């Protein structure tokens, strides 16, 4: 299955395993709560979907890479204690609490989560001395003499043998105690995720025209070449910062993330062409509505005869420009909403005698704890710090109500202006390319933006177009699967 399907299965499993009856007892007994084992190529997003699933279920997440652990850290260290049996005292060996089990309890204390996922990565790469401990964990949910706390489920991940020489095949006894979820790289699924995460439009447009370069692993004849979803996403983040600072990039820069010389060089050339398009097609001016009618018409005419890859680039450029406007609106909206929420929290506590400094200190401490335990979402730390700075001005300065009203009115005007722009650009794409793939990609890109729902943008007259394109893609995927099955049958 693809990574999105795997995420949904993880979410369903967490909800099923943590379900309680009227007496607070688990509906599925702990011995029947089979750990989840995700098997898939490296860099496909196994750890990321585990984080997303935990967030969706409102539970904690504690992750460990098992290759970093020894038997002692997993089971605990031996210690001598005195026990009495049938009236006689004996010195016996016991084990201290496992480092991993102890960290779960510490995590629960720090964060307040009573339920969560214990995620063990690279579980099929553990040493031979740790293998029996892994079997004990999978069967009894215990490390040594100590059990994983109730309400915590076990999930693990591993790479297939062809991707890692250290992989050890799990025996039948281990496999019979887990639910194996096979995960495969799927660009179509990753594309939706990437757009929501703000992956660089050059990466997205390149992969739309070269989907075969999304994921590649070649370890033949002593060569080790690979390109992964993680590599594309990391490249995107650093590439955006290089652009912000005006720093140059080239083939060697791309090769630091795309470990296949052919693909790194191809993308480097593509990126140069992508950058040249911004000025050639006046995308920033078009997105902001600064072109005259005649200039807009001329641009439409020039786009009608361009090749497919250039059309794809143009749509991604335009989506990036529109996405920047939507992101800025969403950032302002979240800030104003959060500021009002925190201000109301402060006012509700004033009756208990809490002053402003105590309130701000408590917020700073809570933010620190969440950051240390990996509980902050991207951008959340900056948002909370900005809210605190604003609160200081409000709490120690005059006239906060009028400021909030003014900013709220400005936000409403900004929303109206963005909706106007999106509708204008939608009409432009339709006029330039017709009701075809480019329009469908444009509309899907807008719908998949994280702040689209808050804006309420909708063009219901194109619902049939989007549905038709979705059906065509599903049919192509089905035909591809059938062809693979026929090819396999021919080889038997």
VENLINNOR-V380034 format. One record per residue. N is the residue number from 1. RES is the residue in one letter. SS is DSSP state (2 for helix, 1 for strand, 0 for the rest). PHI is phi in whole degrees, -180 to 180 (999 if undefined). Layout:
n/res/ss/phi
N/RES/SS/PHI
N/RES/SS/PHI
This chain:
n/res/ss/phi
1/X/0/999
2/X/1/-82
3/X/2/-68
4/X/2/-70
5/X/2/-64
6/X/2/-63
7/X/2/-61
8/X/2/-63
9/X/2/-69
10/X/2/-63
11/X/2/-60
12/X/2/-61
13/X/2/-66
14/X/2/-60
15/X/2/-66
16/X/2/-71
17/X/2/-71
18/X/0/-98
19/X/0/-67
20/X/1/-121
21/X/0/-89
22/X/0/-63
23/X/0/-100
24/X/0/82
25/X/0/-95
26/X/1/-63
27/X/0/-70
28/X/0/-104
29/X/0/-56
30/X/2/-53
31/X/2/-62
32/X/2/-95
33/X/0/-86
34/X/0/-62
35/X/1/-60
36/X/1/-90
37/X/1/-125
38/X/1/-89
39/X/1/-114
40/X/1/-169
41/X/0/-64
42/X/0/-65
43/X/0/78
44/X/0/-86
45/X/0/112
46/X/2/-64
47/X/2/-69
48/X/2/-62
49/X/2/-70
50/X/2/-66
51/X/2/-64
52/X/2/-65
53/X/2/-66
54/X/2/-62
55/X/2/-65
56/X/2/-64
57/X/2/-90
58/X/0/69
59/X/0/-121
60/X/1/-78
61/X/1/-144
62/X/1/-124
63/X/1/-112
64/X/1/-135
65/X/1/-97
66/X/2/-69
67/X/2/-68
68/X/2/-90
69/X/0/-112
70/X/0/-105
71/X/2/-62
72/X/2/-65
73/X/2/-72
74/X/2/-81
75/X/2/-92
76/X/0/115
77/X/0/-96
78/X/1/-71
79/X/1/-145
80/X/1/-92
81/X/1/-132
82/X/1/-102
83/X/1/-125
84/X/1/-115
85/X/1/-130
86/X/0/52
87/X/0/83
88/X/1/-113
89/X/1/-97
90/X/1/-132
91/X/1/-96
92/X/1/-126
93/X/1/-98
94/X/1/-124
95/X/1/-119
96/X/0/-67
97/X/0/-66
98/X/0/-55
99/X/2/-58
100/X/2/-70
101/X/2/-63
102/X/2/-61
103/X/2/-69
104/X/2/-62
105/X/2/-64
106/X/2/-65
107/X/2/-61
108/X/2/-61
109/X/2/-67
110/X/2/-71
111/X/2/-104
112/X/0/88
113/X/0/-72
114/X/0/-99
115/X/0/-128
116/X/1/-176
117/X/1/-116
118/X/1/-94
119/X/1/-104
120/X/1/-113
121/X/1/-89
122/X/0/56
123/X/2/-68
124/X/2/-91
125/X/2/-117
126/X/0/-70
127/X/0/-71
128/X/2/-62
129/X/2/-69
130/X/2/-94
131/X/2/-58
132/X/2/-61
133/X/2/-66
134/X/2/-65
135/X/2/-64
136/X/2/-62
137/X/2/-64
138/X/2/-64
139/X/2/-86
140/X/2/-117
141/X/0/58
142/X/1/-131
143/X/1/-112
144/X/0/65
145/X/0/-96
146/X/1/-119
147/X/1/-90
148/X/0/-61
149/X/0/-55
150/X/0/-61
151/X/0/96
152/X/1/-105
153/X/1/-104
154/X/1/-105
155/X/1/-130
156/X/1/-138
157/X/1/-144
158/X/1/-155
159/X/0/-100
160/X/0/-61
161/X/2/-60
162/X/2/-69
163/X/2/-102
164/X/0/-151
165/X/0/-68
166/X/0/-84
167/X/0/-67
168/X/0/-114
169/X/0/-63
170/X/0/-72
171/X/0/-75
172/X/2/-63
173/X/2/-62
174/X/2/-74
175/X/2/-63
176/X/0/-77
177/X/0/-117
178/X/1/-130
179/X/1/-105
180/X/1/-83
181/X/1/-118
182/X/1/-82
183/X/1/-116
184/X/1/-123
185/X/0/-70
186/X/0/-144
187/X/2/-64
188/X/2/-57
189/X/2/-72
190/X/2/-64
191/X/2/-61
192/X/2/-63
193/X/2/-62
194/X/2/-64
195/X/2/-66
196/X/2/-66
197/X/2/-84
198/X/0/78
199/X/0/-60
200/X/0/-52
201/X/2/-61
202/X/2/-65
203/X/2/-64
204/X/2/-65
205/X/2/-67
206/X/2/-63
207/X/2/-72
208/X/2/-67
209/X/2/-91
210/X/0/-134
211/X/2/-62
212/X/2/-69
213/X/2/-95
214/X/0/-64
215/X/0/-142
216/X/1/-147
217/X/1/-134
218/X/1/-135
219/X/0/-124
220/X/2/-87
221/X/2/55
222/X/2/78
223/X/0/-87
224/X/0/-128
225/X/1/-118
226/X/1/-156
227/X/1/-136
228/X/0/-129
229/X/2/-60
230/X/2/-62
231/X/2/-63
232/X/2/-65
233/X/2/-69
234/X/2/-65
235/X/2/-58
236/X/2/-58
237/X/2/-64
238/X/2/-71
239/X/2/-60
240/X/2/-62
241/X/2/-71
242/X/2/-60
243/X/2/-63
244/X/2/-61
245/X/0/-91
246/X/0/70
247/X/0/-91
248/X/0/-81
249/X/0/-132
250/X/0/-160
251/X/2/-61
252/X/2/-64
253/X/2/-62
254/X/2/-63
255/X/2/-67
256/X/0/-69
257/X/0/-116
258/X/0/-106
259/X/1/-85
260/X/0/-134
261/X/2/-54
262/X/2/-63
263/X/2/-72
264/X/2/-60
265/X/2/-67
266/X/2/-65
267/X/2/-69
268/X/2/-60
269/X/2/-66
270/X/2/-62
271/X/2/-64
272/X/2/-61
273/X/2/-66
274/X/2/-61
275/X/2/-64
276/X/2/-68
277/X/2/-71
278/X/2/-55
279/X/2/-78
280/X/2/-60
281/X/0/-104
282/X/0/51
283/X/2/-67
284/X/2/-62
285/X/2/-68
286/X/2/-64
287/X/2/-64
288/X/2/-87
289/X/0/77
290/X/0/-97
291/X/0/-87
292/X/0/-73
293/X/2/-58
294/X/2/-65
295/X/2/-66
296/X/2/-64
297/X/2/-63
298/X/2/-64
299/X/2/-66
300/X/2/-59
301/X/2/-63
302/X/2/-70
303/X/2/-85
304/X/0/-71
305/X/0/-114
306/X/0/-79
307/X/0/-69
308/X/2/-61
309/X/2/-67
310/X/2/-69
311/X/2/-61
312/X/2/-61
313/X/2/-58
314/X/2/-60
315/X/2/-61
316/X/2/-67
317/X/2/-60
318/X/2/-66
319/X/2/-64
320/X/2/-64
321/X/2/-66
322/X/2/-67
323/X/2/-63
324/X/2/-63
325/X/2/-64
326/X/2/-66
327/X/2/-64
328/X/2/-63
329/X/2/-62
330/X/2/-62
331/X/2/-64
332/X/2/-65
333/X/2/-64
334/X/2/-65
335/X/2/-64
336/X/2/-64
337/X/2/-65
338/X/2/-69
339/X/2/-62
340/X/2/-65
341/X/2/-64
342/X/2/-69
343/X/2/-63
344/X/2/-67
345/X/2/-62
346/X/2/-62
347/X/2/-63
348/X/2/-69
349/X/2/-93
350/X/2/-61
351/X/0/-65
352/X/0/-90
353/X/0/85
354/X/0/-81
355/X/0/-91
356/X/2/-63
357/X/2/-65
358/X/2/-61
359/X/2/-62
360/X/2/-68
361/X/2/-65
362/X/2/-63
363/X/2/-65
364/X/2/-63
365/X/2/-66
366/X/2/-63
367/X/2/-66
368/X/2/-63
369/X/2/-63
370/X/2/-65
371/X/2/-67
372/X/2/-64
373/X/0/-104
374/X/0/67
375/X/0/-99
376/X/0/-89
377/X/0/-80
378/X/0/-55
379/X/0/84
380/X/2/-72
381/X/2/-63
382/X/2/-62
383/X/2/-62
384/X/2/-65
385/X/2/-69
386/X/2/-66
387/X/2/-62
388/X/2/-63
389/X/2/-61
390/X/2/-65
391/X/2/-63
392/X/2/-61
393/X/2/-67
394/X/2/-70
395/X/2/-73
396/X/2/-111
397/X/0/-135
398/X/0/-92
399/X/0/69
400/X/2/-72
401/X/2/-64
402/X/2/-67
403/X/2/-64
404/X/2/-64
405/X/2/-62
406/X/2/-65
407/X/2/-67
408/X/2/-64
409/X/2/-66
410/X/2/-62
411/X/2/-65
412/X/2/-64
413/X/2/-66
414/X/2/-63
415/X/2/-60
416/X/2/-62
417/X/2/-68
418/X/2/-66
419/X/2/-61
420/X/2/-62
421/X/2/-63
422/X/2/-63
423/X/2/-66
424/X/2/-64
425/X/2/-69
426/X/2/-61
427/X/2/-64
428/X/2/-63
429/X/2/-62
430/X/2/-63
431/X/2/-68
432/X/2/-79
433/X/2/-119
434/X/0/80
435/X/0/-84
436/X/0/-135
437/X/2/-56
438/X/2/-63
439/X/2/-67
440/X/2/-63
441/X/2/-65
442/X/2/-61
443/X/2/-66
444/X/2/-65
445/X/2/-61
446/X/2/-65
447/X/2/-62
448/X/2/-83
449/X/0/-67
450/X/0/-61
451/X/0/-106
452/X/2/-65
453/X/2/-62
454/X/2/-65
455/X/2/-77
456/X/0/76
457/X/0/-68
458/X/0/-155
459/X/0/-131
460/X/2/-62
461/X/2/-68
462/X/2/-106
463/X/2/-60
464/X/2/-65
465/X/2/-60
466/X/2/-63
467/X/2/-66
468/X/2/-64
469/X/2/-65
470/X/2/-64
471/X/2/-66
472/X/2/-64
473/X/2/-65
474/X/2/-64
475/X/2/-66
476/X/2/-61
477/X/2/-65
478/X/2/-66
479/X/2/-62
480/X/2/-61
481/X/2/-63
482/X/2/-64
483/X/2/-63
484/X/2/-64
485/X/2/-65
486/X/2/-65
487/X/2/-63
488/X/2/-65
489/X/2/-63
490/X/2/-67
491/X/2/-84
492/X/0/-81
